[in-house]
Amino acid sequence: MIKHVFKYKTDFLIIILMLEVMKTIHLFQFKNSISLKHPFFKEECRLDNLNDLMAYDLMNTEKMIEFIIEVHDDFIFEDMTREDLLSMCGNAKEMIEHYFVTTMNDYDVI
């Protein structure tokens, strides 16, 4: 998005163009943490549809939420508070829930 800012100085007009550069980031919420990196789950433990989810005891599944967010180009994750990150997640343009099986054949696969 380009913004036009007009400033008058004596008899002439100075036009300043400011370019807002945005980028898309993915934030991942797993349990009580928010990170830029996808938590480690084996891909074969991913539940891709409702039938897969219903086949397992809900006690043996974990949910990870992926938030797709537009931020300014100068965004620095480490400078954000947890509350700021939660607010950004609440205003995300897209949210994707991922479900994973946490135990298969009595072995922990997280």
Backbone as CSV, one residue per row, in Angstrom:
resi,resn,N_x,N_y,N_z,CA_x,CA_y,CA_z,C_x,C_y,C_z
1,MET,0.846,-1.166,0.000,0.000,0.000,0.000,0.897,1.237,0.000
2,ILE,0.602,2.186,-0.841,1.363,3.433,-0.908,0.522,4.542,-0.293
3,LYS,1.126,5.292,0.602,0.447,6.423,1.234,1.061,7.711,0.718
4,HIS,0.224,8.678,0.481,0.694,10.005,0.090,0.596,10.910,1.312
5,VAL,1.709,11.520,1.671,1.738,12.458,2.781,2.140,13.807,2.200
6,PHE,1.285,14.789,2.388,1.545,16.113,1.837,1.999,17.041,2.950
7,LYS,3.117,17.741,2.718,3.622,18.731,3.663,3.833,20.036,2.899
8,TYR,3.296,21.105,3.461,3.450,22.411,2.831,4.622,23.137,3.469
9,LYS,5.519,23.653,2.651,6.655,24.418,3.149,6.840,25.603,2.208
10,THR,6.655,26.762,2.746,6.649,28.037,2.002,5.701,27.937,0.828
11,ASP,6.188,28.144,-0.408,5.301,28.216,-1.563,5.214,26.923,-2.367
12,PHE,5.870,25.898,-1.971,5.816,24.683,-2.798,5.359,23.467,-1.971
13,LEU,4.997,22.472,-2.663,4.452,21.261,-2.053,5.479,20.134,-2.145
14,ILE,5.733,19.542,-1.021,6.631,18.389,-0.997,5.768,17.139,-0.844
15,ILE,5.935,16.247,-1.759,5.189,14.990,-1.678,6.147,13.891,-1.232
16,ILE,5.758,13.223,-0.189,6.562,12.122,0.319,5.773,10.833,0.118
17,LEU,6.384,9.895,-0.556,5.753,8.591,-0.725,6.372,7.626,0.274
18,MET,5.520,7.041,1.044,5.996,6.045,1.997,5.461,4.688,1.555
19,LEU,6.338,3.755,1.425,5.953,2.424,0.999,5.922,1.506,2.211
20,GLU,4.746,0.930,2.474,4.611,-0.017,3.570,4.847,-1.407,3.016
21,VAL,5.919,-2.015,3.418,6.233,-3.356,2.954,5.738,-4.349,4.005
22,MET,4.930,-5.296,3.565,4.370,-6.298,4.461,4.903,-7.671,4.072
23,LYS,4.907,-8.563,5.043,5.284,-9.945,4.769,4.316,-10.858,5.514
24,THR,4.246,-12.084,5.066,3.383,-13.079,5.689,4.239,-14.003,6.538
25,ILE,3.799,-14.208,7.780,4.489,-15.149,8.657,3.500,-16.213,9.121
26,HIS,4.035,-17.322,9.583,3.230,-18.397,10.151,3.640,-18.544,11.612
27,LEU,2.666,-18.418,12.507,2.907,-18.657,13.925,2.205,-19.952,14.303
28,PHE,2.820,-20.709,15.199,2.277,-21.990,15.613,2.011,-21.970,17.107
29,GLN,0.775,-22.310,17.474,0.422,-22.393,18.884,0.240,-23.866,19.244
30,PHE,1.029,-24.310,20.209,0.919,-25.672,20.717,0.914,-25.591,22.229
31,LYS,-0.175,-26.052,22.810,-0.405,-25.942,24.250,-0.305,-24.471,24.639
32,ASN,0.624,-24.094,25.507,0.701,-22.700,25.962,1.816,-21.906,25.305
33,SER,2.375,-22.415,24.229,3.485,-21.700,23.601,3.130,-21.273,22.182
34,ILE,3.738,-20.170,21.769,3.592,-19.662,20.405,4.998,-19.536,19.841
35,SER,5.202,-20.087,18.645,6.541,-20.052,18.062,6.473,-19.835,16.561
36,LEU,7.627,-19.509,15.994,7.743,-19.383,14.542,7.993,-20.732,13.886
37,LYS,8.434,-21.686,14.690,8.767,-23.002,14.154,7.664,-24.001,14.455
38,HIS,7.453,-24.885,13.513,6.471,-25.954,13.639,6.948,-26.934,14.713
39,PRO,6.106,-27.239,15.727,6.515,-28.246,16.711,6.800,-29.582,16.030
40,PHE,7.681,-30.349,16.606,8.101,-31.602,15.997,7.044,-32.687,16.185
41,PHE,6.421,-33.058,15.093,5.529,-34.206,15.037,5.901,-34.987,13.792
42,LYS,5.868,-36.304,13.883,6.125,-37.107,12.694,4.941,-36.987,11.748
43,GLU,5.220,-36.832,10.475,4.173,-36.625,9.475,3.199,-37.805,9.414
44,GLU,3.673,-39.016,9.651,2.774,-40.171,9.591,1.783,-40.193,10.752
45,CYS,1.992,-39.356,11.754,1.074,-39.274,12.890,0.014,-38.195,12.698
46,ARG,0.066,-37.519,11.575,-0.878,-36.442,11.290,-2.247,-37.021,10.951
47,LEU,-3.280,-36.422,11.512,-4.656,-36.814,11.220,-5.210,-35.812,10.218
48,ASP,-5.493,-36.284,9.005,-5.861,-35.376,7.924,-7.350,-35.115,7.773
49,ASN,-8.186,-35.943,8.377,-9.620,-35.710,8.212,-10.363,-36.155,9.466
50,LEU,-11.645,-35.877,9.495,-12.465,-36.179,10.663,-12.519,-37.677,10.934
51,ASN,-12.550,-38.487,9.892,-12.569,-39.943,10.084,-11.313,-40.419,10.803
52,ASP,-10.162,-39.862,10.433,-8.919,-40.211,11.126,-9.001,-39.830,12.600
53,LEU,-9.527,-38.639,12.855,-9.630,-38.153,14.230,-10.557,-39.029,15.057
54,MET,-11.670,-39.460,14.468,-12.643,-40.281,15.189,-12.113,-41.689,15.464
55,ALA,-11.131,-42.131,14.716,-10.584,-43.477,14.896,-9.717,-43.583,16.146
56,TYR,-9.283,-42.458,16.691,-8.406,-42.464,17.858,-9.114,-41.878,19.060
57,ASP,-8.727,-42.333,20.207,-9.202,-41.768,21.454,-8.704,-40.325,21.520
58,LEU,-9.596,-39.403,21.827,-9.209,-37.986,21.861,-8.129,-37.705,22.902
59,MET,-7.982,-38.588,23.866,-6.923,-38.412,24.857,-5.547,-38.645,24.239
60,ASN,-5.509,-39.281,23.080,-4.237,-39.600,22.426,-3.944,-38.684,21.241
61,THR,-4.575,-37.533,21.213,-4.328,-36.589,20.119,-3.901,-35.239,20.686
62,GLU,-3.165,-34.508,19.893,-2.754,-33.140,20.232,-3.148,-32.221,19.091
63,LYS,-3.521,-31.004,19.457,-3.897,-30.013,18.447,-2.844,-28.921,18.408
64,MET,-2.431,-28.583,17.208,-1.532,-27.464,16.983,-2.269,-26.516,16.036
65,ILE,-2.237,-25.243,16.320,-2.919,-24.266,15.469,-1.874,-23.431,14.744
66,GLU,-2.047,-23.322,13.441,-1.167,-22.505,12.600,-1.919,-21.227,12.247
67,PHE,-1.303,-20.086,12.506,-1.892,-18.785,12.197,-1.096,-18.147,11.066
68,ILE,-1.794,-17.666,10.055,-1.153,-16.973,8.941,-1.449,-15.490,9.123
69,ILE,-0.376,-14.706,9.267,-0.502,-13.314,9.701,0.317,-12.401,8.802
70,GLU,-0.250,-11.258,8.452,0.465,-10.205,7.724,1.097,-9.269,8.749
71,VAL,2.401,-9.046,8.627,3.120,-8.145,9.535,3.975,-7.184,8.715
72,HIS,4.419,-6.115,9.358,5.331,-5.187,8.697,6.666,-5.876,8.459
73,ASP,7.371,-5.429,7.462,8.638,-6.038,7.071,9.672,-6.004,8.198
74,ASP,9.564,-5.036,9.099,10.536,-4.916,10.188,10.108,-5.668,11.455
75,PHE,9.127,-6.556,11.341,8.636,-7.341,12.474,9.753,-8.214,13.052
76,ILE,9.892,-8.170,14.388,10.884,-8.998,15.078,10.148,-9.813,16.139
77,PHE,10.084,-11.107,15.922,9.350,-12.015,16.810,9.832,-11.905,18.255
78,GLU,11.124,-11.859,18.449,11.706,-11.855,19.785,11.355,-10.604,20.586
79,ASP,10.958,-9.529,19.921,10.605,-8.288,20.611,9.142,-8.246,21.051
80,MET,8.378,-9.268,20.713,6.949,-9.277,21.010,6.687,-9.971,22.344
81,THR,5.708,-9.449,23.089,5.292,-10.117,24.321,4.309,-11.227,23.966
82,ARG,4.080,-12.114,24.898,3.125,-13.204,24.672,1.734,-12.639,24.385
83,GLU,1.357,-11.583,25.101,0.051,-10.954,24.897,-0.062,-10.366,23.494
84,ASP,1.019,-9.743,23.013,1.026,-9.200,21.648,0.856,-10.317,20.624
85,LEU,1.560,-11.418,20.838,1.464,-12.552,19.912,0.066,-13.153,19.924
86,LEU,-0.534,-13.274,21.110,-1.902,-13.793,21.199,-2.886,-12.878,20.485
87,SER,-2.687,-11.574,20.614,-3.540,-10.611,19.919,-3.394,-10.743,18.406
88,MET,-2.164,-10.899,17.946,-1.924,-11.081,16.513,-2.594,-12.359,16.016
89,CYS,-2.497,-13.418,16.801,-3.130,-14.684,16.418,-4.647,-14.530,16.349
90,GLY,-5.200,-13.753,17.276,-6.643,-13.513,17.276,-7.111,-12.749,16.055
91,ASN,-6.214,-11.971,15.449,-6.553,-11.182,14.263,-5.977,-11.773,12.981
92,ALA,-5.561,-13.030,13.027,-4.939,-13.674,11.861,-5.907,-13.738,10.691
93,LYS,-5.341,-13.646,9.474,-6.202,-13.720,8.289,-6.636,-15.148,8.004
94,GLU,-5.884,-16.114,8.547,-6.254,-17.515,8.370,-5.736,-18.326,9.549
95,MET,-6.525,-19.339,9.942,-6.158,-20.217,11.037,-6.382,-21.656,10.580
96,ILE,-5.386,-22.505,10.788,-5.486,-23.906,10.378,-5.205,-24.777,11.597
97,GLU,-6.128,-25.684,11.903,-5.931,-26.611,13.011,-5.319,-27.897,12.479
98,HIS,-4.269,-28.362,13.143,-3.611,-29.618,12.790,-3.741,-30.550,13.990
99,TYR,-4.092,-31.802,13.735,-4.220,-32.801,14.796,-3.205,-33.911,14.569
100,PHE,-2.624,-34.397,15.667,-1.616,-35.446,15.602,-1.904,-36.505,16.655
101,VAL,-1.614,-37.741,16.307,-1.699,-38.836,17.268,-0.445,-38.780,18.128
102,THR,-0.628,-38.862,19.442,0.537,-38.779,20.326,1.063,-40.142,20.734
103,THR,0.253,-41.175,20.616,0.735,-42.529,20.910,0.230,-43.481,19.842
104,MET,1.096,-44.328,19.380,0.736,-45.373,18.426,1.440,-46.643,18.871
105,ASN,0.707,-47.718,19.009,1.289,-49.006,19.410,2.077,-48.890,20.714
106,ASP,1.525,-48.123,21.647,2.115,-47.939,22.974,3.452,-47.210,22.978
107,TYR,3.830,-46.586,21.884,5.066,-45.809,21.838,4.725,-44.343,21.670
108,ASP,5.423,-43.505,22.374,5.235,-42.066,22.253,5.933,-41.598,20.981
109,VAL,5.208,-40.882,20.118,5.781,-40.481,18.835,5.952,-38.985,18.707
110,ILE,5.796,-38.250,19.789,6.002,-36.806,19.706,7.484,-36.530,19.607
